[in-house]
Amino acid sequence: MRFNTRTSIPLAAAFMLAFAPLAEAKTMKFWGKLGAEGSAVSNATGQVSGTFNTKTDKVTYKITYSGLTGPVTVAHFHGPAGPGEDAAVMLPIPGPYKSGMTGTLTADAATAKALLAGQTYINLHTAKYPKGETRAQVQFSK
């Protein structure tokens, strides 16, 4: 069999380029443990889990909690910020708010970058603690 470099190399390059994005896309699992936020005096506990798809920028989440001083009034992904640091809202989490809530959101480029860098946290706000009663730093499973 004869190897024709004029057609074989361009075909191989086209094949690699066509499938390169598929190889780079990942669905990554994340988690976080909810604990008291800043100066909040709270018995809140719970966890956050979900996935982030690096190709579609889709964020899926599940948030379970208990022990809050009242109902959740609003929830967000905040960032960029490390543990214990405060940051602006990056991605609002829509209600209704109840333990076990799930959903899918689309991250913009800045939120995706902060998520992948471990610089994002989820914050649950209540009437008693409008700046946040409990939060979980998002961490990716290894």
C-alpha distance (Angstrom), angle and dihedral (degrees) to the residues before:
residue distance angle dihedral
M1 . . .
R2 3.73 . .
F3 3.85 121.4 .
N4 3.79 113.4 -139.0
T5 3.81 109.1 -159.2
R6 3.81 92.3 -169.7
T7 3.79 93.1 66.4
S8 3.79 104.8 18.1
I9 3.80 98.6 58.7
P10 3.83 95.6 47.7
L11 3.82 90.0 46.5
A12 3.80 91.5 50.6
A13 3.81 91.0 48.1
A14 3.81 91.6 49.4
F15 3.80 90.6 49.3
M16 3.82 92.2 51.3
L17 3.80 92.6 47.2
A18 3.79 92.3 48.3
F19 3.79 92.8 55.0
A20 3.82 100.2 33.8
P21 3.83 94.8 91.2
L22 3.81 90.2 52.4
A23 3.78 91.3 55.1
E24 3.81 92.7 49.4
A25 3.82 97.7 48.6
K26 3.78 114.3 95.6
T27 3.76 137.1 177.0
M28 3.78 104.2 -143.0
K29 3.81 124.7 -164.9
F30 3.80 120.4 -133.4
W31 3.78 135.9 -175.9
G32 3.77 141.6 175.2
K33 3.78 138.6 -173.8
L34 3.81 116.4 -126.2
G35 3.80 116.9 -131.0
A36 3.79 138.6 156.4
E37 3.80 114.4 -55.2
G38 3.81 119.0 -128.3
S39 3.79 110.5 -60.2
A40 3.82 94.7 -5.2
V41 3.79 113.8 127.1
S42 3.79 99.0 -146.0
N43 3.77 141.0 146.1
A44 3.79 89.6 -151.0
T45 3.77 117.6 145.3
G46 3.75 133.5 168.8
Q47 3.73 145.2 104.3
V48 3.75 144.6 -103.9
S49 3.79 124.2 -144.9
G50 3.75 134.6 169.4
T51 3.76 149.1 116.0
F52 3.78 138.2 -92.6
N53 3.81 120.2 -152.8
T54 3.81 109.6 -151.1
K55 3.82 93.6 -157.8
T56 3.81 100.4 47.5
D57 3.84 97.3 26.0
K58 3.82 87.9 -132.6
V59 3.79 115.3 156.4
T60 3.80 117.1 -161.0
Y61 3.78 118.9 -170.7
K62 3.78 144.9 -179.6
I63 3.79 119.6 -164.7
T64 3.79 123.1 -169.5
Y65 3.79 123.3 178.6
S66 3.79 145.7 156.8
G67 3.80 138.6 -179.9
L68 3.82 98.7 51.0
T69 3.81 119.1 150.4
G70 3.81 89.6 -119.9
P71 3.79 143.9 -24.4
V72 3.80 119.8 -39.5
T73 3.81 108.3 -100.8
V74 3.80 97.7 -174.1
A75 3.82 138.5 -7.0
H76 3.81 132.8 -160.3
F77 3.77 147.9 170.3
H78 3.83 105.1 -118.9
G79 3.78 129.4 -165.7
P80 2.86 174.2 -86.4
A81 3.80 90.1 -32.0
G82 3.76 139.4 116.9
P83 3.80 124.8 -133.2
G84 3.81 111.3 -52.4
E85 3.81 93.6 10.8
D86 3.79 122.8 114.4
A87 3.79 124.3 -132.9
A88 3.78 142.2 167.3
V89 3.78 125.9 -83.4
M90 3.79 111.4 -84.0
L91 3.79 102.0 172.1
P92 3.82 125.1 14.9
I93 3.81 116.3 -140.5
P94 3.80 109.9 -141.6
G95 3.81 123.1 -133.8
P96 2.89 162.0 -107.2
Y97 3.79 87.1 114.9
K98 3.78 117.5 -148.4
S99 3.77 135.1 134.0
G100 3.78 110.0 -82.2
M101 3.80 93.5 31.5
T102 3.78 116.1 161.3
G103 3.76 135.6 -173.2
T104 3.77 149.8 144.3
L105 3.80 124.8 -116.3
T106 3.79 134.6 175.9
A107 3.80 116.7 -123.2
D108 3.79 121.8 -144.8
A109 3.81 119.3 -135.2
A110 3.83 94.9 -89.7
T111 3.81 92.7 49.3
A112 3.81 92.2 46.8
K113 3.81 90.3 51.5
A114 3.83 92.2 48.5
L115 3.81 92.1 47.1
L116 3.80 93.2 51.8
A117 3.82 91.1 46.5
G118 3.82 92.7 53.9
Q119 3.80 89.4 -114.4
T120 3.81 99.0 124.7
Y121 3.79 133.7 90.9
I122 3.78 135.5 -177.2
N123 3.79 115.8 -129.4
L124 3.82 127.3 -165.1
H125 3.80 115.1 -157.8
T126 3.83 127.5 -158.2
A127 3.82 134.0 -174.7
K128 3.82 90.6 -101.8
Y129 3.81 91.8 48.0
P130 3.81 107.6 31.5
K131 3.81 91.2 169.2
G132 3.81 90.2 55.1
E133 3.78 137.0 -63.6
T134 3.78 100.4 -158.3
R135 3.77 136.4 13.5
A136 3.79 141.3 -178.0
Q137 3.79 125.3 -156.4
V138 3.81 109.1 -133.0
Q139 3.81 111.9 -120.2
F140 3.78 126.9 179.0
S141 3.80 120.4 -130.5
K142 3.76 114.0 -115.0
